[in-house]
Amino acid sequence: MSVGKKIAFAVGVNYIGKGLTILTKVFYTPILFKYLPKNELGLWLLVSDSFLLVNLLGMGVIPILTRNIALAKGKIDRENQADITNKIQDNTIGDLTKTGQIVLSCLSIIIFFVMWTLGYFFLKDSSTQISYNTFIFALTMVCFSYSVGVAKSYLDCWLVGVGHVGWNSVSIIISNNLGVLLSIFALIKGGNLLHLAIILLASKIIEYLLSLIIIYYKNDKNIFVTGKWNYELFTSLIKPSLAWWLTNLSVFLLLRTDSYFIAGFKGLGELPVYLATYQLIANVAELSISFALASATFIGQAWEAGNMAMVHNLTLRNANTALKIMALGTSFLIICGQEIIGLWIGKDNFIGYPILILFCITLTLETQAKSLTSSSRATNDEKYVVNTFLAALLNIILTWSLIKPLGLFGVALSTLIAQVVTSNWYRVYRPLKRLNIRFSVYFKKVIFPWFMMLSVSLLIGYVIKTSVILINDDLKIFYIIAIILSYSLIFFSSKIINYFRKQQNKI
């Protein structure tokens, strides 16, 4: 399978997974509210949704191990191409996998005790209306499921690192959705918090087994037998893992502190609308970055193999696709944001266009930065700690200063200013320099197409909306559907035009 097809497969699996997640939540959440007492529900929602904290406790080992396996694969490809007559045998991937397995197994034990201790001391007082045995058992099962998830992640690192991108997500999608179905069945049949905790653990074990099955049928099962602990490879993981962890900790502080400021200064009542609007645009950003994240493995392999043409092609293509999706998504929300919010959570919950536009600008710049840094970081480039930390620090200072005079607008503005001044520009400059891509080429192939897509989509969306309103002001759903269809046509037309241009250039 070609690299392009592998990336398309990974992105397709990712989109299917997100679609199924949304669909299951639509049915699962009301059932939780119906069958679980409020205290048990609150405890379950809190302890079962701590993956972000678990990722931080993972200390960056998983992404760095994946990256190093990809770079080792690229090195083997380069050496084999240089010596076609004698295929070079290199067991670095096996040693990396075995070393990673041992490290992650140790981390999983630490994470179990840390999460259990934090859960016990922070939640024991708020769970007094739940039996003590139920609380302890549920907490233990959930923490054990997190531990199993971390311990088995070396399989995901190998699958992605050697180029089987998307297959790790297959096991996650199947096990997660099976877990939800079993949870729904258990609740309808009279199950409680204990049953949900057991099902969560069982789904993680199923995920583990599915990953082993996938690797078995890829005919690569022997790498775990031949690999061995390698202290030098272990030490090579430490520094980049720490840099990754510090960078993501700064991102956590940058993106999560807004909620605490709003709750503290404006009250909890202001928080849902702010977060709902932000999440609406964040979903577009998450979808737009999928191609870049799926390509990171192949960029790392190409970098190590010395194939700079492939590195440049994938980096520019991913940035182009990401910003085009953001252009269409932000245009749609700028044109129809009030209507979408009204249909979704009620017309009285629209936060206003000034804040909505700030979110659009912030997440467009963040998408550009993430797309480029994912390519740069795939080459073992971890030089983003200082700028990201400064962004988090400046955001806290600005939010503290602006929330009182400007309210929620000041909170959104603080995040934008902090990122633009410190990290957004650097996370464009550094990858282009690292990957030796001229800014003039980047402007021509990424920024200019984004600007044209944004301009055209805003114009077309405005014309469609205005035309329908002139006919009948009550036909909101019709111009929303018409704009979605026209934007889809614009996006796929641009892809078709680019394809024929490439074919013409080959001729």
C-alpha positions in Angstrom: 0.0 0.0 0.0 1.4 3.4 -1.0 2.0 6.2 1.6 -0.9 8.2 0.3 -3.3 5.3 0.7 -2.0 4.6 4.2 -2.5 8.2 5.3 -6.0 8.2 3.7 -6.8 4.9 5.6 -5.6 6.4 8.9 -7.7 9.6 8.4 -10.7 7.6 7.3 -10.5 5.4 10.4 -10.1 8.6 12.5 -13.2 10.2 11.1 -15.2 7.0 11.5 -14.0 6.8 15.1 -15.1 10.4 15.8 -18.4 9.8 14.1 -19.1 6.7 16.2 -18.1 8.5 19.3 -20.5 11.3 18.7 -23.3 8.8 17.8 -22.7 6.6 20.9 -22.7 9.7 23.2 -26.1 10.8 21.8 -27.6 7.5 23.1 -25.3 6.7 26.0 -25.4 10.0 27.9 -29.3 10.1 28.4 -29.2 6.5 29.6 -26.5 7.3 32.1 -28.7 10.2 33.4 -31.7 8.0 33.5 -30.4 4.9 35.3 -27.6 6.1 37.5 -28.2 8.1 40.7 -26.8 11.6 40.5 -23.9 11.0 42.9 -22.8 7.8 41.1 -23.2 9.6 37.8 -21.0 12.5 38.9 -18.3 10.2 40.2 -18.4 8.1 37.1 -18.1 11.0 34.7 -15.2 12.4 36.7 -13.1 9.3 37.2 -13.7 7.7 33.8 -12.7 10.8 31.8 -9.2 11.6 33.1 -7.3 10.6 30.0 -5.6 14.0 29.7 -4.1 13.6 33.1 -3.0 10.0 32.3 -1.3 11.3 29.1 0.6 13.8 31.2 1.6 11.1 33.7 2.9 9.1 30.7 5.8 11.6 30.6 5.9 11.7 26.8 7.3 8.2 26.4 4.5 7.0 24.0 4.9 9.7 21.2 8.7 9.7 21.5 8.9 5.8 21.3 6.6 5.9 18.2 8.8 8.6 16.6 12.1 6.7 17.3 10.7 3.5 15.8 9.7 5.5 12.7 13.2 7.0 12.5 14.7 3.5 12.9 12.5 2.2 10.1 13.7 5.1 7.9 17.3 4.4 8.7 16.9 0.7 7.7 15.2 1.7 4.4 18.0 4.1 3.6 20.8 1.5 4.3 19.0 -1.2 2.4 18.5 1.1 -0.6 22.2 1.9 -0.5 23.2 -1.8 -0.4 20.6 -3.5 -2.6 22.6 -6.8 -2.9 22.9 -7.4 0.8 19.7 -6.5 2.8 20.9 -5.1 6.1 19.4 -6.7 9.2 18.9 -4.2 12.0 17.3 -5.1 15.3 16.9 -1.6 16.5 13.1 -1.7 16.1 12.9 -4.9 18.1 15.1 -3.5 20.9 13.2 -0.2 20.9 9.9 -2.1 21.2 11.1 -4.3 24.0 12.7 -1.4 25.9 9.5 0.6 25.4 7.4 -2.3 26.7 9.5 -2.5 29.9 9.4 1.3 30.5 5.7 1.6 29.8 5.0 -1.4 32.1 6.8 0.3 34.9 5.0 3.6 34.2 1.6 1.8 34.2 2.2 0.6 37.7 3.2 4.2 38.8 0.2 5.6 37.1 -2.1 3.1 38.8 -1.0 4.2 42.3 -0.9 7.9 41.5 -4.4 7.9 40.0 -5.8 5.8 42.8 -4.2 8.0 45.4 -5.4 11.2 43.8 -8.9 9.8 43.3 -9.1 8.5 46.8 -8.1 11.7 48.6 -9.9 14.2 46.3 -13.1 12.2 45.9 -13.7 10.4 49.2 -15.4 13.4 50.8 -17.6 14.1 47.8 -18.8 10.5 47.5 -20.2 10.1 51.0 -23.6 9.1 49.6 -22.1 6.2 47.8 -21.1 3.0 49.7 -17.5 2.9 50.6 -17.0 -0.5 49.1 -18.6 0.6 45.8 -16.4 3.7 45.7 -13.2 1.8 46.3 -14.0 -1.0 43.9 -15.0 1.4 41.1 -11.9 3.6 41.6 -9.6 0.5 41.6 -11.1 -0.9 38.4 -11.0 2.4 36.6 -7.3 3.0 37.6 -6.5 -0.5 36.6 -8.0 0.1 33.1 -5.8 3.2 32.7 -2.8 1.1 33.7 -3.7 -1.6 31.2 -4.1 1.1 28.5 -0.6 2.5 29.2 1.0 -0.9 29.4 -0.3 -2.0 26.0 0.5 1.2 24.2 3.9 -0.1 23.1 1.9 -2.1 20.6 0.4 1.1 19.2 3.9 2.7 19.1 5.2 -0.2 17.0 2.1 -0.3 14.7 2.3 3.5 14.0 6.1 3.6 14.0 6.6 1.0 11.2 3.9 2.5 9.1 0.7 0.6 9.9 -1.0 3.9 10.8 -4.7 3.6 11.5 -4.6 0.0 12.6 -4.0 1.0 16.2 -7.2 3.1 16.1 -9.2 0.1 14.8 -8.7 -1.8 18.0 -9.5 1.3 20.1 -12.7 2.0 18.1 -13.9 -1.6 18.4 -13.2 -2.0 22.1 -14.5 1.5 23.1 -17.8 1.1 21.2 -18.2 -2.5 22.4 -17.7 -1.2 26.0 -20.4 1.5 25.5 -22.9 -1.1 24.1 -22.2 -3.4 27.1 -22.6 -0.5 29.5 -26.0 0.4 28.0 -27.1 -3.2 28.2 -25.9 -3.4 31.8 -27.7 -0.2 32.9 -30.9 -1.3 31.3 -30.7 -4.6 33.1 -30.2 -2.9 36.4 -26.5 -2.5 36.5 -24.7 0.1 38.5 -21.3 1.8 39.0 -19.5 -1.4 39.7 -20.7 -3.0 36.4 -19.6 0.1 34.4 -16.1 -0.1 36.0 -15.7 -3.8 35.2 -16.8 -3.2 31.6 -14.3 -0.3 31.2 -11.5 -2.6 32.4 -12.7 -5.4 30.1 -12.8 -3.1 27.1 -9.1 -2.2 27.7 -8.2 -5.8 27.9 -10.1 -6.5 24.6 -8.2 -3.5 23.1 -4.9 -5.2 24.1 -5.9 -8.5 22.6 -7.1 -6.9 19.4 -3.8 -5.1 19.0 -2.0 -8.4 19.3 -4.2 -10.0 16.7 -3.6 -7.2 14.3 0.1 -7.5 14.7 -0.1 -11.3 14.3 -1.8 -11.0 11.0 0.7 -8.4 9.8 3.3 -11.2 10.1 5.6 -9.2 12.3 5.0 -11.0 15.6 8.7 -12.1 15.9 10.0 -8.6 16.7 8.9 -9.0 20.3 10.8 -12.2 20.6 14.1 -11.0 19.1 14.1 -7.6 20.8 15.8 -7.0 24.1 16.3 -4.3 26.7 18.8 -1.7 25.5 20.1 0.8 28.1 21.4 3.2 25.4 18.1 3.3 23.6 16.4 3.9 27.0 18.6 6.9 27.7 17.9 8.2 24.2 14.2 8.4 25.1 14.6 10.4 28.3 15.5 13.9 27.0 13.0 14.2 24.1 10.3 12.6 26.3 10.9 15.2 29.0 10.8 18.0 26.3 7.5 16.6 24.9 6.0 16.4 28.4 7.0 20.0 29.3 5.6 21.3 26.0 2.3 19.5 26.5 2.1 20.6 30.1 2.5 24.2 28.9 -0.3 23.6 26.4 -2.5 22.2 29.2 -1.9 25.3 31.2 -2.5 27.5 28.2 -5.8 26.0 27.1 -7.3 24.9 30.4 -6.8 27.9 32.7 -9.5 29.9 30.9 -12.2 27.8 32.5 -10.9 28.4 36.0 -10.7 32.2 35.5 -14.3 32.3 34.1 -15.6 30.2 37.0 -13.7 32.3 39.6 -14.4 35.8 38.2 -17.7 35.5 36.2 -19.3 32.4 37.8 -20.0 28.9 36.6 -23.1 30.1 34.7 -20.9 31.9 32.1 -18.8 28.8 31.5 -21.0 26.4 29.4 -21.7 28.9 26.6 -18.0 29.8 26.3 -16.8 26.2 26.3 -19.6 25.0 23.9 -18.7 27.7 21.3 -15.0 27.1 21.6 -15.5 23.3 21.3 -17.6 23.8 18.1 -14.6 25.5 16.4 -12.1 23.1 18.1 -13.9 20.2 16.4 -13.2 21.7 13.0 -9.6 22.2 14.0 -9.3 18.6 15.2 -10.6 17.2 11.9 -8.4 19.5 9.9 -5.2 18.3 11.6 -5.9 14.6 11.0 -3.9 14.4 7.8 -0.8 15.9 9.5 -1.0 13.6 12.5 -1.4 10.5 10.3 1.6 11.6 8.1 4.1 12.1 10.9 5.4 8.6 10.8 6.1 8.7 7.1 7.8 12.1 7.4 10.1 10.7 10.1 10.9 7.7 7.9 11.5 9.9 4.9 13.7 12.3 6.9 15.9 9.5 8.1 16.0 7.9 4.7 17.2 11.2 3.2 14.0 11.6 1.0 13.6 15.4 1.4 11.3 15.6 -1.6 8.7 13.4 0.3 9.2 15.4 3.5 8.5 18.7 1.7 5.5 17.2 -0.3 3.8 15.8 2.8 4.4 18.8 5.0 3.1 21.3 2.4 0.2 19.1 1.4 -0.9 18.6 5.0 -0.7 22.3 5.8 -2.6 23.2 2.7 -5.4 20.7 3.5 -5.6 21.7 7.1 -5.9 25.4 6.4 -8.4 24.9 3.6 -10.7 22.9 6.0 -10.3 25.6 8.6 -11.1 28.3 6.0 -14.3 26.5 5.1 -15.2 25.6 8.7 -14.6 29.1 10.1 -16.4 30.7 7.2 -19.4 28.6 7.8 -19.4 29.5 11.5 -18.9 33.2 10.8 -21.9 33.1 8.4 -24.1 30.7 10.3 -22.7 30.6 13.8 -25.7 32.2 15.6 -28.1 29.8 13.8 -26.0 26.7 14.5 -25.7 27.6 18.2 -29.4 28.3 18.4 -30.3 24.9 16.8 -27.8 23.1 19.0 -28.1 24.5 22.6 -30.7 27.3 22.2 -30.9 30.7 20.6 -30.3 32.5 23.9 -26.8 30.8 24.3 -25.1 32.6 21.4 -21.9 34.2 22.8 -21.6 36.9 20.1 -19.7 37.3 16.9 -16.7 39.2 18.4 -15.7 36.2 20.6 -16.6 33.7 17.9 -14.3 35.4 15.4 -11.5 35.5 18.0 -11.9 31.8 18.4 -11.8 31.3 14.6 -8.5 33.3 14.3 -6.9 31.6 17.4 -7.7 28.1 16.2 -6.7 28.8 12.6 -3.3 29.9 13.7 -3.1 27.0 16.1 -4.0 24.5 13.3 -1.2 26.0 11.1 1.3 25.7 13.9 0.2 22.1 14.8 0.4 21.0 11.2 3.9 22.3 10.7 5.3 21.2 14.2 3.9 17.7 13.7 6.2 17.4 10.7 9.2 19.0 12.4 8.8 17.0 15.6 8.6 13.8 13.5 12.3 14.4 12.8 13.1 14.4 16.5 13.0 18.2 16.8 11.8 19.2 20.3 12.6 22.9 20.5 9.2 24.3 21.5 9.2 24.1 25.3 10.3 27.7 26.0 7.9 29.4 23.6 5.0 27.3 24.7 5.7 27.9 28.4 5.9 31.6 27.7 2.6 31.5 25.9 1.0 29.8 28.9 2.5 32.3 31.4 1.5 35.4 29.3 -2.0 34.0 28.8 -2.5 33.7 32.6 -1.2 37.3 33.2 -3.3 38.8 30.4 -6.4 36.9 31.4 -6.0 38.0 35.0 -5.7 41.6 33.7 -8.5 41.7 31.0 -11.3 39.5 32.4 -12.7 42.2 34.6 -12.7 45.1 32.2 -13.5 43.0 29.0 -15.3 40.0 30.4 -15.3 36.8 28.2 -14.0 38.8 25.3 -10.9 39.6 27.3 -10.4 35.9 28.1 -10.5 35.0 24.4 -8.4 37.9 23.4 -5.7 37.0 26.0 -5.3 33.5 24.6 -4.9 34.9 21.1 -2.4 37.6 22.0 -0.4 35.2 24.2 0.0 32.7 21.4 0.7 35.1 18.6 3.4 37.0 20.5 5.2 33.9 21.8 4.5 30.6 20.1 2.4 30.8 16.9 5.1 32.6 14.8 7.9 30.4 16.2 6.0 27.2 15.4 5.9 28.3 11.8 9.4 29.7 11.6 11.2 26.7 13.3 9.6 23.9 11.2 10.3 25.7 7.9 13.9 26.3 8.9 14.3 22.7 10.2 12.8 21.1 7.1 14.5 23.6 4.7 11.3 24.9 3.2 11.5 28.4 1.8 8.8 30.8 3.1 8.1 31.9 -0.5 7.2 28.3 -1.4 5.1 28.0 1.8 3.3 31.2 1.0 2.5 30.2 -2.5 1.4 26.6 -1.7 -0.3 27.1 1.7 -1.1 30.7 2.8 -2.3 32.1 -0.6 -4.7 29.1 -1.3 -6.0 29.5 2.3 -6.7 33.2 1.8 -8.5 32.5 -1.5 -10.5 29.7 0.0 -11.5 31.9 2.9 -12.5 34.8 0.7 -14.5 32.8 -1.8 -16.3 30.8 0.9 -17.2 33.9 2.9 -18.6 35.6 -0.3 -20.5 32.5 -1.4 -21.9 31.9 2.1 -23.0 35.5 2.5 -24.7 35.5 -0.9 -26.6 32.3 -0.2 -27.7 33.4 3.2 -28.8 36.8 2.1 -30.7 35.4 -0.9 -32.6 32.9 1.1 -33.5 35.5 3.8 -34.8 37.8 1.2 -37.2 35.1 0.1 -38.2 33.9 3.6 -36.5 34.7 6.9 -37.7 31.5 8.5 -35.8 29.2 6.1 -32.7 28.9 8.2 -32.2 25.2 7.7 -32.3 25.6 3.9 -29.5 28.1 3.7 -27.4 26.2 6.2 -27.8 23.0 4.1 -27.1 25.0 0.9 -23.9 26.5 2.3 -22.7 23.1 3.5 -23.2 21.6 0.1 -21.6 24.5 -1.7 -18.6 24.4 0.6 -18.2 20.7 0.1 -18.2 21.3 -3.7 -15.6 24.0 -3.3 -13.3 21.8 -1.2 -13.5 18.7 -3.5 -13.2 20.9 -6.6 -9.9 22.3 -5.3 -8.6 18.8 -4.7 -9.6 17.7 -8.2 -7.9 20.8 -9.7 -4.7 20.1 -7.8 -4.7 16.5 -8.9 -4.9 17.4 -12.6 -2.2 20.0 -12.1 0.1 17.4 -10.7 -0.7 15.0 -13.6 0.0 17.7 -16.1 3.3 18.6 -14.4 4.3 14.9 -14.6 3.7 14.9 -18.4 
